[in-house]
Amino acid sequence: MPLIYLPDLRLNTRLDGPEGGPPLILIHALGLSHEIWDPLVARLPGHRILRFDLRGHGASDRPPAPYTMGSLIRDTERLADHFALKETVVIGLSIGGMIAQGLAVKRLDLVRGLVLSNTAARIGTAAGWHDRIALVREQGLEAVADATMERWLGRNWRASPAMPDLRARLLATHPEGWAGCAAAIAGTDFYETTATLRLPALAIAGAHDGSTPPDLVRETAELIPGHRFRLIRGAGHIPMAERPDDYAEAIREFLTGIGHV
């Protein structure tokens, strides 16, 4: 996978699918990497799919924390411009969904539709995030791993088939990158700006999601007139890993409905 050299950092990217296919941009969640999208990419043949590791994650560069949401949005914008992608559907998971909202407000020429997956206009509280950042800086990601798995997968998280892989992916993330992106979430409230959007949007929630519960996802979706909402039962915060067939079906139905096929 190529490292794309931007003026201030390198981002690890992957571009799949045929040139000229309907373009998608996939943006992963905090503590994961572009590989979390593998199950979805395999189920969407024919699309031109850009995915990448957020700054501080995977094989991308790791600038010193904290990061701002504006910098994360700008990273995505510059990658879309680098690959000459226009009129994309942006699928964002958790923090990726926040980035997607900000990108659509900033560069509507790049975005013709949004999939806001397990995300919200505001996630948690600034105080709560800063407490977690302090704990991770002191003790590492192992200190928050169990609590994160419970928020992601629900109260029966230990029995989830997806748990071992998700936990390993979280612990493979560098604490500095995690803290940097966590600080971006802490400083973000997109309620007013997301309410200005007028474009096709699908919101996806997991029934067992403790990080962005279904009511929170729906509240954000309702800011966008004409949105669609999909609840995936048996899934939590990372539904493409937990219920990949159901997740891909929801995405395909939306893409077909807006003619992005």
Secondary structure, DSSP 8 states (H G I E B T S, - for coil): --EEE-SS-EEEEEEES-TTS-EEEEE--TT--GGGGHHHHHT-TT-EEEEE--TTSTTS----S---HHHHHHHHHHHHHHTT--SEEEEEETHHHHHHHHHHHH-TTTEEEEEEES--SS-S-HHHHHHHHHHHHHH-THHHHHHHHHHHH-TTGGG-TTHHHHHHHHHHS-HHHHHHHHHHHHT---HHHHTT--S-EEEEEETT-SSS-HHHHHHHHTTSTT-EEEEETT--S-HHHHSHHHHHHHHHHHHHHTT--
